[in-house]
């Protein structure tokens, strides 16, 4: 199935297809490694937290963005 064929499907059929794809992924016992850039971001954030330089937002501040 191509992207063009998927785009021609009605939205409700695309949602069902998406749910079926997610279902197949959820039942696979495959562990994927996070990409290196993800670890770099997490390391940077941990460094900010550990150094006391991390800035935190309240839920209200986040909602107003």
Secondary structure by P-SEA (a helix, b strand, c coil): ccaaaaaaccaaaaaaaaaaaaaaaaaccbbbbccaaaaaaaaaaaaaaaaccbbbbcaaaaaac
